């Protein structure tokens, strides 16, 4: 299973794998993209472009709730979508939060449920028993390398073993006919609590409508995604600062390849 996050690094990894199979992946390979509904439109367009330009089928998945005879509100499931009907207003995330506590740095249930387990549920549904997860993590972020806790799967990190850096990835995309078109720092989940405060502040300035979703959930649950400051407090601070100078260097270096920071 090749996991495509919607960023440049995992797309670069997919390209390298395709090249080694002369553009035609083997039949026992699935390329998966899990949409949380909080991805920027540019991220969704980029995944669609990977399919079109490289002629590679990508299975688009979203977290869902399925009927269950013993559970009034159903049980965690998945659904398949395509670019045209993919959620764009946080619907999968809404479904998850309706039955769970707000995630945070120490309890990242959103990553597990909306991405990892959603992809796992799909693979089990098509009869897979054991498989390898091919994950796009670079050598310069090797701290993110983790073994799978699921005995049915093995996590593999080819870019780490190949010594691929962020600069390698960015150089790769310089001469391509298409690229990821999002504001630096806005991928993948637009207001992810794992992003730096400077990045989230920049998101409030550039995309306040999208950040309101995060603030609304904190208000609804009387809880927070981050212990240091609520999303509304950060938004109010940005409003008061006007042309406040952000730490642009840290902001750009953190996520200019569009990959998930989690």
C-alpha positions as a Markdown table, in Angstrom:
| # | Residue | x | y | z |
|---|---|---|---|---|
| 1 | Unk | 0.0 | 0.0 | 0.0 |
| 2 | Unk | 1.5 | 3.3 | -1.1 |
| 3 | Unk | 0.2 | 6.2 | 1.1 |
| 4 | Unk | -0.2 | 9.5 | -0.7 |
| 5 | Unk | -0.7 | 12.4 | 1.7 |
| 6 | Unk | -1.4 | 15.1 | -0.9 |
| 7 | Unk | 2.1 | 16.7 | -0.5 |
| 8 | Unk | 5.1 | 16.9 | -2.7 |
| 9 | Unk | 7.2 | 14.3 | -0.8 |
| 10 | Unk | 4.8 | 11.4 | -1.0 |
| 11 | Unk | 4.1 | 12.3 | -4.6 |
| 12 | Unk | 7.8 | 12.3 | -5.3 |
| 13 | Unk | 8.0 | 8.8 | -3.7 |
| 14 | Unk | 5.1 | 7.6 | -5.9 |
| 15 | Unk | 6.9 | 8.9 | -9.0 |
| 16 | Unk | 10.1 | 7.0 | -8.1 |
| 17 | Unk | 8.1 | 3.8 | -7.5 |
| 18 | Unk | 6.3 | 4.2 | -10.8 |
| 19 | Unk | 9.6 | 4.6 | -12.7 |
| 20 | Unk | 10.9 | 1.4 | -11.2 |
| 21 | Unk | 7.8 | -0.4 | -12.6 |
| 22 | Unk | 7.9 | 1.4 | -16.0 |
| 23 | Unk | 4.8 | 3.3 | -15.1 |
| 24 | Unk | 2.6 | 0.3 | -14.4 |
| 25 | Unk | 2.3 | -0.8 | -10.8 |
| 26 | Unk | 1.8 | -4.5 | -10.0 |
| 27 | Unk | -1.7 | -5.8 | -9.4 |
| 28 | Unk | -1.0 | -6.4 | -5.7 |
| 29 | Unk | -0.4 | -2.7 | -5.1 |
| 30 | Unk | -2.9 | 0.0 | -4.0 |
| 31 | Unk | -2.3 | 3.7 | -3.9 |
| 32 | Unk | -4.4 | 5.4 | -1.2 |
| 33 | Unk | -5.3 | 8.9 | -0.3 |
| 34 | Unk | -7.3 | 9.7 | 2.9 |
| 35 | Unk | -9.2 | 13.0 | 2.7 |
| 36 | Unk | -10.1 | 14.5 | 6.1 |
| 37 | Unk | -12.2 | 17.2 | 4.6 |
| 38 | Unk | -9.9 | 19.9 | 5.9 |
| 39 | Unk | -7.4 | 19.7 | 3.0 |
| 40 | Unk | -7.1 | 22.8 | 0.9 |
| 41 | Unk | -8.6 | 22.7 | -2.6 |
| 42 | Unk | -5.1 | 22.8 | -4.0 |
| 43 | Unk | -4.2 | 19.6 | -2.2 |
| 44 | Unk | -7.2 | 17.8 | -3.8 |
| 45 | Unk | -6.3 | 19.2 | -7.2 |
| 46 | Unk | -2.8 | 18.0 | -6.8 |
| 47 | Unk | -3.8 | 14.4 | -6.0 |
| 48 | Unk | -6.2 | 14.5 | -9.0 |
| 49 | Unk | -3.3 | 15.8 | -11.2 |
| 50 | Unk | -1.1 | 12.8 | -10.1 |
| 51 | Unk | -3.8 | 10.5 | -11.4 |
| 52 | Unk | -4.2 | 12.3 | -14.7 |
| 53 | Unk | -0.5 | 13.2 | -15.5 |
| 54 | Unk | 1.0 | 9.9 | -14.4 |
| 55 | Unk | -1.9 | 7.6 | -15.3 |
| 56 | Unk | -2.0 | 6.0 | -11.9 |
| 57 | Unk | -5.2 | 5.0 | -10.2 |
| 58 | Unk | -5.5 | 6.4 | -6.6 |
| 59 | Unk | -8.2 | 5.3 | -4.3 |
| 60 | Unk | -9.7 | 8.3 | -2.5 |
| 61 | Unk | -11.1 | 7.4 | 1.0 |
| 62 | Unk | -13.0 | 9.2 | 3.8 |
| 63 | Unk | -13.9 | 8.3 | 7.3 |
| 64 | Unk | -17.5 | 7.5 | 7.7 |
| 65 | Unk | -20.1 | 5.9 | 10.1 |
| 66 | Unk | -21.8 | 2.7 | 9.1 |
| 67 | Unk | -25.1 | 1.3 | 10.6 |
| 68 | Unk | -24.6 | -1.1 | 13.5 |
| 69 | Unk | -27.4 | -3.1 | 15.1 |
| 70 | Unk | -26.0 | -2.6 | 18.7 |
| 71 | Unk | -24.8 | 1.0 | 18.3 |
| 72 | Unk | -27.4 | 3.8 | 17.8 |
| 73 | Unk | -25.0 | 6.0 | 15.9 |
| 74 | Unk | -23.3 | 3.3 | 13.9 |
| 75 | Unk | -19.6 | 2.4 | 13.9 |
| 76 | Unk | -16.5 | 3.7 | 12.3 |
| 77 | Unk | -16.3 | 2.9 | 8.6 |
| 78 | Unk | -15.1 | 4.4 | 5.3 |
| 79 | Unk | -16.4 | 5.4 | 2.0 |
| 80 | Unk | -14.8 | 5.8 | -1.4 |
| 81 | Unk | -15.0 | 9.2 | -3.2 |
| 82 | Unk | -13.4 | 10.9 | -6.2 |
| 83 | Unk | -12.1 | 14.4 | -6.7 |
| 84 | Unk | -15.5 | 15.8 | -7.8 |
| 85 | Unk | -17.4 | 14.6 | -4.7 |
| 86 | Unk | -14.6 | 14.7 | -2.1 |
| 87 | Unk | -15.5 | 16.5 | 1.1 |
| 88 | Unk | -14.3 | 20.0 | 1.3 |
| 89 | Unk | -15.8 | 21.4 | 4.5 |
| 90 | Unk | -14.6 | 19.0 | 7.1 |
| 91 | Unk | -17.4 | 16.5 | 6.9 |
| 92 | Unk | -15.3 | 13.4 | 7.7 |
| 93 | Unk | -13.7 | 15.2 | 10.6 |
| 94 | Unk | -17.1 | 16.4 | 11.8 |
| 95 | Unk | -18.3 | 12.8 | 11.9 |
| 96 | Unk | -15.3 | 11.7 | 14.0 |
| 97 | Unk | -15.5 | 14.6 | 16.4 |
| 98 | Unk | -19.3 | 14.1 | 16.9 |
| 99 | Unk | -18.4 | 10.8 | 18.8 |
| 100 | Unk | -14.9 | 11.6 | 20.2 |
| 101 | Unk | -12.9 | 14.1 | 22.2 |
| 102 | Unk | -11.0 | 16.8 | 20.5 |
| 103 | Unk | -7.5 | 15.4 | 19.5 |
| 104 | Unk | -4.3 | 17.1 | 20.7 |
| 105 | Unk | -0.6 | 16.7 | 20.5 |
| 106 | Unk | -0.6 | 13.8 | 23.0 |
| 107 | Unk | -3.8 | 12.1 | 21.7 |
| 108 | Unk | -3.8 | 12.2 | 17.9 |
| 109 | Unk | -6.9 | 10.2 | 17.3 |
| 110 | Unk | -7.7 | 12.1 | 14.2 |
| 111 | Unk | -4.6 | 10.9 | 12.4 |
| 112 | Unk | -5.3 | 7.3 | 13.4 |
| 113 | Unk | -9.0 | 7.3 | 12.6 |
| 114 | Unk | -9.3 | 9.6 | 9.6 |
| 115 | Unk | -6.2 | 8.3 | 7.8 |
| 116 | Unk | -4.4 | 5.2 | 9.2 |
| 117 | Unk | -7.5 | 3.2 | 10.2 |
| 118 | Unk | -9.6 | 4.4 | 7.3 |
| 119 | Unk | -7.1 | 3.1 | 4.9 |
| 120 | Unk | -6.8 | -0.2 | 6.9 |
| 121 | Unk | -10.6 | -0.7 | 6.8 |
| 122 | Unk | -10.5 | -0.3 | 3.1 |
| 123 | Unk | -7.7 | -2.9 | 2.6 |
| 124 | Unk | -9.4 | -5.4 | 4.9 |
| 125 | Unk | -12.7 | -4.9 | 2.9 |
| 126 | Unk | -11.0 | -6.0 | -0.3 |
| 127 | Unk | -9.6 | -9.1 | 1.4 |
| 128 | Unk | -6.0 | -8.1 | 2.3 |
| 129 | Unk | -4.6 | -10.0 | 5.3 |
| 130 | Unk | -1.0 | -8.6 | 5.5 |
| 131 | Unk | 0.7 | -5.8 | 3.7 |
| 132 | Unk | 3.5 | -3.2 | 3.7 |
| 133 | Unk | 2.7 | 0.5 | 4.2 |
| 134 | Unk | 5.0 | 2.5 | 1.9 |
| 135 | Unk | 5.2 | 5.9 | 3.6 |
| 136 | Unk | 6.7 | 9.1 | 2.3 |
| 137 | Unk | 9.0 | 10.3 | 5.1 |
| 138 | Unk | 12.4 | 11.9 | 4.1 |
| 139 | Unk | 15.8 | 11.3 | 5.6 |
| 140 | Unk | 15.8 | 14.8 | 7.1 |
| 141 | Unk | 12.7 | 13.9 | 9.1 |
| 142 | Unk | 13.7 | 10.4 | 10.2 |
| 143 | Unk | 12.5 | 11.2 | 13.7 |
| 144 | Unk | 9.0 | 10.5 | 12.4 |
| 145 | Unk | 9.9 | 6.9 | 11.5 |
| 146 | Unk | 7.8 | 4.5 | 13.5 |
| 147 | Unk | 7.2 | 0.8 | 13.4 |
| 148 | Unk | 3.6 | -0.4 | 12.9 |
| 149 | Unk | 1.8 | -1.5 | 16.0 |
| 150 | Unk | -0.5 | -3.7 | 13.8 |
| 151 | Unk | 1.0 | -7.2 | 13.3 |
| 152 | Unk | -0.7 | -7.3 | 9.9 |
| 153 | Unk | 1.3 | -4.5 | 8.5 |
| 154 | Unk | 5.0 | -3.4 | 8.2 |
| 155 | Unk | 5.9 | 0.3 | 7.7 |
| 156 | Unk | 8.6 | 0.9 | 5.1 |
| 157 | Unk | 10.3 | 4.3 | 4.5 |
| 158 | Unk | 12.2 | 4.1 | 1.1 |
| 159 | Unk | 13.1 | 7.8 | 1.0 |
| 160 | Unk | 14.8 | 7.6 | 4.4 |
| 161 | Unk | 16.9 | 4.7 | 3.2 |
| 162 | Unk | 17.7 | 6.5 | 0.0 |
| 163 | Unk | 18.8 | 9.6 | 1.9 |
| 164 | Unk | 16.3 | 11.9 | 0.1 |
| 165 | Unk | 16.1 | 15.4 | 1.6 |
| 166 | Unk | 13.5 | 18.2 | 1.3 |
| 167 | Unk | 15.8 | 20.0 | -1.1 |
| 168 | Unk | 15.8 | 16.9 | -3.4 |
| 169 | Unk | 12.0 | 16.9 | -3.4 |
| 170 | Unk | 11.8 | 20.6 | -4.1 |
| 171 | Unk | 14.3 | 20.4 | -6.9 |
| 172 | Unk | 12.3 | 17.5 | -8.5 |
| 173 | Unk | 9.2 | 19.7 | -8.8 |
| 174 | Unk | 10.9 | 22.7 | -10.4 |
| 175 | Unk | 10.6 | 21.4 | -13.9 |
| 176 | Unk | 7.4 | 19.4 | -13.8 |
| 177 | Unk | 4.3 | 20.4 | -15.8 |
| 178 | Unk | 2.2 | 20.6 | -12.6 |
| 179 | Unk | 2.8 | 21.2 | -9.0 |
| 180 | Unk | 1.1 | 21.6 | -5.6 |
| 181 | Unk | -0.6 | 25.1 | -5.5 |
| 182 | Unk | -1.3 | 25.9 | -1.9 |
| 183 | Unk | -0.1 | 28.6 | 0.6 |
| 184 | Unk | 3.0 | 27.4 | 2.4 |
| 185 | Unk | 2.0 | 25.9 | 5.7 |
| 186 | Unk | -1.6 | 25.1 | 4.7 |
| 187 | Unk | -1.2 | 21.4 | 4.0 |
| 188 | Unk | -2.5 | 19.0 | 4.8 |
| 189 | Unk | -5.2 | 19.7 | 7.4 |
| 190 | Unk | -5.4 | 23.4 | 7.2 |
| 191 | Unk | -5.4 | 24.3 | 10.9 |
| 192 | Unk | -3.7 | 21.2 | 12.3 |
| 193 | Unk | -2.8 | 21.7 | 16.0 |
| 194 | Unk | 0.7 | 20.2 | 15.3 |
| 195 | Unk | 1.7 | 23.2 | 13.3 |
| 196 | Unk | 3.6 | 26.1 | 14.9 |
| 197 | Unk | 1.8 | 29.1 | 16.3 |
| 198 | Unk | 3.4 | 31.2 | 13.6 |
| 199 | Unk | 2.0 | 29.0 | 10.9 |
| 200 | Unk | -1.5 | 28.9 | 12.5 |
| 201 | Unk | -1.4 | 32.7 | 12.8 |
| 202 | Unk | -0.5 | 33.0 | 9.2 |
| 203 | Unk | -3.4 | 30.7 | 8.3 |
| 204 | Unk | -5.7 | 33.0 | 10.3 |
| 205 | Unk | -4.5 | 36.0 | 8.3 |
| 206 | Unk | -4.7 | 34.3 | 4.9 |
| 207 | Unk | -7.6 | 31.9 | 5.4 |
| 208 | Unk | -9.8 | 33.0 | 8.4 |
| 209 | Unk | -12.8 | 31.3 | 7.0 |
| 210 | Unk | -11.1 | 27.9 | 7.2 |
| 211 | Unk | -9.7 | 28.6 | 10.7 |
| 212 | Unk | -13.2 | 29.4 | 12.0 |
| 213 | Unk | -14.0 | 25.6 | 11.7 |
| 214 | Unk | -11.4 | 24.8 | 14.4 |
| 215 | Unk | -12.5 | 27.7 | 16.7 |
| 216 | Unk | -16.1 | 26.5 | 16.3 |
| 217 | Unk | -15.4 | 23.0 | 17.5 |
| 218 | Unk | -13.5 | 24.3 | 20.5 |
| 219 | Unk | -16.5 | 26.5 | 21.4 |
| 220 | Unk | -19.0 | 23.6 | 20.8 |
| 221 | Unk | -17.1 | 21.2 | 23.1 |
| 222 | Unk | -15.8 | 23.7 | 25.6 |
| 223 | Unk | -12.4 | 22.1 | 25.1 |
| 224 | Unk | -9.2 | 22.9 | 23.1 |
| 225 | Unk | -7.0 | 21.3 | 20.5 |
| 226 | Unk | -4.0 | 23.0 | 22.1 |
| 227 | Unk | -3.3 | 23.8 | 25.8 |
| 228 | Unk | -1.4 | 27.0 | 25.1 |
| 229 | Unk | -4.0 | 29.1 | 23.3 |
| 230 | Unk | -7.5 | 28.5 | 21.8 |
| 231 | Unk | -8.0 | 29.1 | 18.1 |
| 232 | Unk | -10.3 | 32.0 | 18.8 |
| 233 | Unk | -7.7 | 33.6 | 21.0 |
| 234 | Unk | -5.1 | 33.3 | 18.3 |
| 235 | Unk | -7.5 | 34.6 | 15.7 |
| 236 | Unk | -8.3 | 37.6 | 17.9 |
| 237 | Unk | -4.6 | 38.3 | 18.5 |
| 238 | Unk | -4.0 | 38.3 | 14.7 |
| 239 | Unk | -6.9 | 40.7 | 14.2 |
| 240 | Unk | -5.5 | 43.1 | 16.7 |
| 241 | Unk | -1.9 | 43.0 | 15.3 |
| 242 | Unk | -3.0 | 44.1 | 11.8 |
| 243 | Unk | 0.3 | 43.9 | 9.8 |
| 244 | Unk | 2.1 | 41.8 | 12.4 |
| 245 | Unk | 5.3 | 40.4 | 11.1 |
| 246 | Unk | 5.3 | 36.7 | 11.1 |
| 247 | Unk | 8.4 | 34.5 | 11.5 |
| 248 | Unk | 8.3 | 33.8 | 7.8 |
| 249 | Unk | 11.5 | 31.8 | 7.7 |
| 250 | Unk | 10.3 | 29.3 | 10.2 |
| 251 | Unk | 6.9 | 29.3 | 8.6 |
| 252 | Unk | 8.2 | 28.5 | 5.1 |
| 253 | Unk | 10.8 | 25.9 | 6.2 |
| 254 | Unk | 8.3 | 24.0 | 8.2 |
| 255 | Unk | 5.9 | 22.9 | 5.4 |
| 256 | Unk | 6.9 | 24.2 | 2.0 |
| 257 | Unk | 6.5 | 20.7 | 0.5 |
| 258 | Unk | 2.9 | 20.6 | 1.6 |
| 259 | Unk | 3.3 | 17.4 | 3.7 |
| 260 | Unk | 1.4 | 16.7 | 6.9 |
| 261 | Unk | 3.4 | 17.9 | 9.9 |
| 262 | Unk | 2.1 | 15.0 | 12.0 |
